[in-house]
Amino acid sequence: MYAKEQAEVQTVPIQCKVALTIKEAAEYSNIGINKLESLLRSPRCPFVLYVGKKKLVKRKEFEKFISDNVEI
């Protein structure tokens, strides 16, 4: 029964997620993981979300950040 339940688990499309992991944000934006981690360390980063020690990327704020900047 456990295998059947596992097969029914569906993943949420990135466009529907509110927060992304660093890896998902890198794939979504085509920006490298190291560059994203550097941006997230910035004290004024508008799109970082801390969940304990874990850093997530607020998708909408991240999209706005990308749209508003010419270079990173």
C-alpha positions in Angstrom: 0.0 0.0 0.0 2.9 2.4 0.8 4.2 2.0 -2.8 0.8 2.9 -4.2 0.6 6.0 -2.1 4.1 7.0 -3.2 3.2 6.6 -6.8 0.3 9.0 -6.4 2.4 11.9 -5.0 2.5 14.7 -7.5 5.0 17.5 -7.7 3.9 21.1 -7.7 5.1 23.1 -10.8 7.6 25.7 -10.1 5.3 28.4 -11.4 2.8 27.6 -8.6 5.2 27.6 -5.7 5.5 30.6 -3.4 9.1 29.7 -2.3 11.8 27.9 -4.2 14.9 26.0 -3.0 18.2 27.5 -4.2 18.5 24.6 -6.7 15.0 25.2 -8.1 15.6 29.0 -8.3 18.9 28.2 -10.2 17.1 26.0 -12.7 14.2 28.4 -13.0 16.3 31.5 -13.7 19.4 30.0 -15.3 21.6 31.7 -12.6 24.2 29.6 -11.0 23.8 28.2 -7.5 27.0 30.0 -6.2 25.7 33.4 -7.5 22.3 32.9 -5.9 23.9 32.0 -2.6 26.0 35.1 -2.8 22.9 37.2 -3.5 21.0 35.5 -0.6 23.8 36.4 1.8 23.4 40.1 1.1 21.8 41.9 4.1 19.3 43.7 1.8 18.3 40.8 -0.3 14.5 41.3 -1.0 13.8 37.6 -1.9 15.4 35.5 0.9 13.2 33.6 3.2 14.7 31.9 6.2 13.1 28.6 7.5 15.3 27.8 10.4 18.8 27.5 8.9 17.4 26.8 5.4 17.3 29.6 2.9 14.5 29.7 0.4 13.8 32.1 -2.5 10.5 34.0 -2.6 9.5 33.4 -6.2 7.6 36.6 -7.0 10.1 38.9 -5.3 12.9 37.0 -7.2 11.1 37.5 -10.5 10.7 41.2 -9.8 14.4 41.5 -8.8 15.4 39.9 -12.1 13.1 42.2 -14.1 14.3 45.3 -12.3 18.0 44.7 -12.8 20.1 44.8 -15.9 23.0 42.9 -14.5 23.7 40.9 -11.4 
